[in-house]
Each structure stands twice: as C-alpha cells, then as structure tokens.
C-alpha cells in the first residue's frame, strides 16, 4: 500500500506542477535597465548598451567602450478579483505576491570597429526560479503572474553592416525538464516506484535590426521567439498485473512570439520614440495540460479545448530630455513614457479563470552622468506602474457541454459564473554603470 500511495502522490504532484499558468519574462513586466524602463520600454529604435539584449540586440554596436552595470529593482503587485452570482458579490481574493527584490549585472563591450558583445543576468536574491500553480478554477492574471520570478540570462552579439544599418542576435537561455515515473510490482508484490529527471539547456532567439535614416531619426525592428519551459512526465505502471501508462505534457514560463517596430526622432535636446508591438498569444498553451493514457490497451487522451488567449497589440511612447550641467561637464537626463496593451484573453467557457483587460502604464525616471579622467559613471533611477482595467469574465453554462463523440473526458464545470479582476503592479529601481577607458 505504501508504494501505491507514493505513486498516487507523485502523480498528483507532477500534474500540479505541470499545470502552472506561468508566463515568464522579467523584461516584459518591468524592463531590463533604468534608462529603458523610465521611457516605458519605447526604445526599440534608440536603445544602446547592455539593455539592447532585450529590446533590440543591434543596439550593442553603439557601445563605444566597455560598460559594466549593476542594478536593483523592488516590485509591488496589487491585483485582486471578485466573483458575482446574479449581481451579488460571492467570493473575492488577491493575486499571490511575488518576490519583491531582484538584482542584475551586465556587460557591454565593443569588439573591433564593427562588432560588439553583451551579457545580462537578472535574478532574485534567494531563488533562481519560482512558479506557482493553482487549482484549475483558481483565478489568475496571465499578463502579470509568474512572469518575473526566474533567472533571466541573455548573451548577444551585434554587427554594423554599414554606416546606417546594424543587426544583432541574443540568446535567451534557461533549461527544460523531462522525466519518467515507473511503478511495477516487485518480488514482494508491493509496488516499487522509480523516478527519473532529465534537464537540458533551452535557448530562444531575440533578433534586432536598426536602420539610421539620418542623424536625427531611425527605425528599429525586434523579433523575440516564443519562450517556454517544457515539462514532460511519462509514467509506466503495472498494478495487480494490469498495465497502464499516463503521459503528461505541459509548458510553463511562457512568453509569446513578439514583433516590435519602433521609430525615433531627435528634437534638439529631446529624443522621442514610438513603438508598435504584436504579441502572438494565441499560440500559447498554458495553463492547459495535455494528458495521454493507455489503460489495458484502451487509449484515453485530452479532448479539444478552447484556446484561452488571443493575439494582442502593444503601444509605447517614450522620451528623454538632456540637460547640460556646468560643473565638470555633467549631464542630467529626464525620462518618461506611457504604454497601452490590449486584452490577451478570450471569453472563457471552461473551468479556468484567466483575468485580463486593457493595460495602461506610466513610467518616469532620471539619470546623471559623471565624466572622470579617462572614464565615466552613470546613475539612473526609475519608477513604473501598469494598471489593469479589468473586464467582466462571464461564463455561459449553455456553452459548456460534454461531447460524447470526442476522445477523452470533458468537464462541464463552469467555474465562476461572473468574475472580474483589477489592480496594478509597480516597480522602482536603480542602475549604476561604469564606462571604462577606451
């Protein structure tokens, strides 16, 4: 009995973890540098230095000398939800609070006249990864939850093709997990469980291109490949002489394919940029889990389910105003920006409850540059907030039914009949950069 109990618990735990509704990319929630975050991330055509690795890797070639950076961010999440039955409040709750602290280190360096290299590492002080998984009916916010709580490692290279054209490539590195669980009757007729786990490197691409129109304007293009952490658990079991297998496939930590097009222009001391982004959310699978089983030769598989997400549009406007300070040629930079992101969820008909709506963001910040003999130092601050203007998520039980001709098992659990979510996330931080002698 002990072996059977262990097998049951292991299977439940595996399902629980693979069902994570996580979407993970810290750069998309907050950003990767105080300079860029303070402009609401509207920097695809004008970014430079190590932050180019996330926003547009081709910006690395604008690094004139070796730059070493370190930074700190503090985040606050205030997201809540409430359900109604016939207009009367029923149940309410809050989104789980993420790890508030994160730190990063980065390097950008020229490699000759036409090449540049860069590296960026962001992590939580006490954890490399944190994914939360809830019950299928638990409300969650797919745009915000579980997106920033992992190691974010980027390595990249950029090249200058001509005086006006440059391109770059960065790798978003992590790992993927696969394994098996086996339970067979041993010599004592007790069920003996065996578990195995395999881990290997996972890499996804960020590609960037810049075209300089003239000294005061240019365009930028960025493509970010879809990122996800695959979880695969294959089980082989035999209890009482009856063989059965259960295979679980899921993907956590997802971000969609993204295409960003930006345009910047100088107006004297003011640099302004407009970015347009397309997010291919409809290709994401979380929080759905694919299950295939074979019991005594009878295959059972997951039935078709409606996709919970749809594509979304992201618009950002940002700018930077530079002031010259008389003392020792210091410069002061004032920054600001706004963001709008369309809803990414469809009307829900299943038991899951993804909550989303229109996202509105505002960012502010500033920085100062101190030149010294042969080198320079920069200190940049930022504050950003993104608010969720929630929509009512209404379930219509008449649209939820069991399809007897479809393979596998379906559910008619409507979850919450009417539920809505709202709130905001906020973050503030500091980035320190040292420009070494050429």
N, C-alpha and C positions, 0 to 999 in steps of 0.2 A: 504493500500500500504506500509505503514511503516513496518508492520510486515513481509510482503513478502520480502521487501528489506533486512531486518535484517536476515531472513532465508537464502537468497541467499548469503549474505556476509559471514555469519557464515559457510556455506558450502564450499565456496571458501577458506576461511582461514583454515578450517580443512584440506582440500585437500593439500593446500600449505605447511602446516607444516608436514603432514604425508609423503610428498614426499621427505623428506630430504635424500640426498645422503651420510649422515654422516657415517663414520666408527670411532668408538671412543675407544681408549685405550691409555692413555698417555704414559704408559710404553713402548709401541711398537714404538712410534715415537722418543722419546728421551731416555727413561730409567727411573729408579727409584732411582738411587744413583750415586754420582760422581765416586765412586770406580768401579762400574759396567759399567757405560756409557763410561768411559775412556778406557775400554777394548772392546768397540764396542758391549757390551752385551754378549760376549762369556764367560759366567760364569756358565752355567747350571750344570757343574760337580764340580765347585770350589767355588760357591757363599756361603756367610755366612752372618749372621746378618739380619737386617730387610729387605734388598733388596732381600733376599731369597723368600719373599712372592710372588714376581712377577716372578722371574727367576727359582726358584726351592725351594718350601717350606721346603724340608727336610734339607736344609742348616741351618735352625734355631737352630738345636741341637748343632751346632758348636759354639753357643754363650756361652761364659764361665761366663759372668756376665752381669748384667743389662746394656743395652745401650740405651741412649736417643739421638735422632738425629733431626736436623732441617736443611733445605736446601732451596736454591733459584735457579731458572732457568730463563734464558732470551732467547727467541727464535726469530728467524728471518726466514721468508718464502719469497723466491724469485722464484715464479713459474709463467710462462707465457705461452700463447698459441697463435697460428696463423693459420688461415684457408686460403685455396687456391682454386681457381677455374681455371682449366686448367693451373696450374702452376703459376698463378698470385696471389700475396697476396691480400686477400679480407678484412678480419676482424681479429683483434687481441685483446687480453685482458690479465688481470692478475688475479691470484687466490686471493680470499679475504684474507686479512691479519688477522691472528688470534690474540687473546690476547697474548702479548709477555711475560707477567710475570706469574710465578707460584711459589708456596711455598709448602713445605711439612714438616710434623712432623712424627716421627716414634718411635717405641719402640720394643726392643727385649729383652727377659729375659729367663733364664733357670728356669725350674720348677722341681727341683729334678735332679737326675743323668741321666735320660733317656728322659725327656720331655723338651720342650721349647715352648714359646708363642711369638706372634708378632702381631703388628698392624702398618698400614701405611695409611696416609691420605695426598693426594695431591689435591690442589685446586687453582683456580685463586683468586687473592685478592678481586676482586669485583663481581665475578659471580660464581655460583655453576655449571651452565650448559649454554653452548651456542651452538646451532645448526643452521646452515644456510641452507636454502632451496632456490633453484633457479628454473627457468623455465625448463621444460624437455630438451630443446635443449641447455641449458647453459653448456659449457664445465666445467669439474671439474676433480680433481686429487684424485681418491678414496684412494690411499695409504697414502696421506698426509692430505687431507682436513677434518676438523671437528673431528680429532681423539684425540686431546689432551685437548679439552676445556670442561671438565666436572670434577666433583669430582671423585677422584679415591680412593676408600676405600677398603682396604684389611685387613682381620683378619685371623690368621692362627695358627696352632699347628703342631709340629713335634715330632717324637719319634725315639729313637735309638733302632733298633731291635737287633743289635749285635754290636760287635766292628767294623765291616766292612760295615754294612747295616743300613741305616736310611731312613725314609719316612716322608712326610709331606702333609698337606692339608690346602689350603687357600680358603677363600670365597671372590669373587668379588661382592660387594654389591652396589645396586642402587635401582631405583624404576621404575615401569611401569605404564602407564597411559591408562585408558579406559573411555569411556563415551557415552552419547547419546545426540541427539538433536531431539526435537519433535516440530512440528508446526501444530496446529489444529485451525480451525475457532472457535472463542469464541462467546459469546452471541451477540456481536455487528457485527458479521460476519467478523471481522478483524482477521487476522492470529496472533495467540498468540504463540510465540516461548518459548521453555523451554530447558535449557541446564543442563547437569549433568556430573560430572567428578569423577572418582574413581582412587585412587592411592594406590598401594601396593608395598611391598618390592620385589625386584628382586635379586636373588643370583645365581652366577655361580661359578664353581669349578676350582681350579688350583691344580693339584696333582703333587708331585715330589718324586723321588726316587734316592738315591745315593748308589753306591757300591764302597767301597775303595779297590782297588786291592792290594796296598802296601802303604808304607809311602810316596811314590813319584808319585803315579798315581791313577786315579779313573775315573769312568764313572757316568754320571747323565742322568736322564730321566725326562721330564716335559710334562704334558698334560694340556692345557688350553681349557676349554669348551667354545663353541661359545657364544658370548655375544651380546645382542641386546636389545633395548628399544622398546617394542611393543606399537603401537598406534592403538587404535580401536575406531571408531566413528560409532555408529548406529543411523540412523535417521528414524523417523516415521512422515509422513506428510499427510495432507489432505487439499486440496485447491479446492474450488468450488465443494465440495462433491466427489472429485477424490482422492482416497488414493494412496500414493506411498512411498516406502522406499528406502533408499540408505545407504549401509553399506561400510565403508572404513576400510581396514586392511593394516597396514604397519609396518615396523620395521626400526628404525633409530639407530644410535650409534652402528653399528655392527662391531664385530671382528670375525674371523672365528675360527673353531676348529684348534688347533695347537698341533703338536707333535715335541718335540725337544730332540735330543740325543747329549750329549757332552762327550768329553774326555779331561782330563787334565794331565799334567806331569810336575814334577819339574826337572829343570836342574841347580842344585845348587841354586843360588840366583834368578834364573829366573823361573817363573811359566807361562806355556803356555797352551792354550786350543783351541780346535776346536769344533764348534757346527754346527749341521745339523738340519734344521727345515723344516717341511712340513705344509703348510697353506691350509686349506680346503675352499678356497674362493668360490668354485663353489656352495656351499650351501647357500650363502648369497643372499638376495633378493633386497636390496637397489640398486638403487633408485626406483625400481618398486613398484607400489601401486595396491593392489587388490581391486576392486570395484564390489559389487553386488547390483543390483537394482531390484525392483519389482514395475512396473507401471501398475495399473489396472489388476493385475493378470498375467502380461507378464514379466517373469524373463529376466534380462539382466545381463551378467557377463563379467568380463575381459577375453579377448581372450588369447591364449597361446602366450608368448613372449620368444624370445631367451634369455638365461641367459647371463648377461653381463660379468661375471667373470669366471676365471678358477683357478685351484689349482696352487700354486707357491712354490718355493724352496728358503730357506734362509740359507746362509752360513756365518759363522762368525769365525774369528781368532783373538785372543787377548792374551795379556801377561802382566806380572808385574815383574819389576826388583826391588829388595830390597837392599838398601844400609844402612849400619850401620854408624851412625854419632857418633863421640867420645863424644860429650857433653851430659851428663846426659842420656846416652843410648837411644837417639832419633833414629828413623828410617825414612828414606826417601824412598818413593815408586814412581817409574816411570812407567807409564802405556801407552799402545797403542793398537790399534786394527783396523781391516778392516771388512767390511760387503759387501755381494752381495745378491741381491734379484731379482728373475726372474719376468717377467711381469705377472700381475694378470688379465688383461682384454683380452677378446676375440675380434675378428674382429667385429666391430659394424655394425648392419644393421637397427636398429631402430632410432628413433629421438634423443635418449640420446647420450651424447658425453663423456664417461669416458676416460680419458687420462692417460696412464701409459707406462712403458717401463722398461728397466734394471735400477736397483737402485744400486749405488755404494756409500759406506760410509767409512769414516775415523774418528777415534777418538784418542784423546791424553789427557793426564792428569797426575796429580801427587798428592801426599799427604805426610803429615808428622805426626808422632805420638809422642806425648809428654807424657811420664810417670811421674806421680807425686806420692806423698806418699799415697798409697792405691787406687789410681785411675789413669785414663789416658784420654787424649783428642786427637782427630784426626781432621785434617782439610784437605779436599780433593777438588781438582779443576778438571774441565773437559772442553773440547771443542769437539764438534762433528759436522759433516756435512754429509748429504746424498744428492747426486746428482742424478737427473733423466736424463737418456739418452733416450729421447723420441723416439717414433716410429710414423710414419705417420698413421693416422686413416682414411682409405679410405672407403667411402660409395659407394656402387654399387646400383643405383636405380632399376636395373633389379631384385635384390634380395628382394626388398621391394614391397609388394603387399597386397591387401585386399583379405582375404579368405572369400568368401560368405557363405560357409558352417560352418564356425566357429561361436560359440556364441559370442555375444557382438560386439563391434565396434573395428576395427583395423585402423591403420593410415599408410599412405604412405609418410609421411613427412620424407625425408632423412636427415634432419638437415644439417650439413655442409658436403660438398662432400669430402673434404680432410682437415684434421686438425691435428696439431701436438703440443705437449707440451714439455717443458723442464724447467730446473731450479734446485734449491736446497733449502734445509732447513738447518739451522744452529742453534746451541744452545750452551750456556756456562753456567756454574753454580758452586755453592759451597755447600758442605755438611759439617756440623760440628757435631761431635759425642762425647759424654761424656760417658766413661766407669766407672760406679760406683763401689765402693768397694764391694768385694765378701761377 
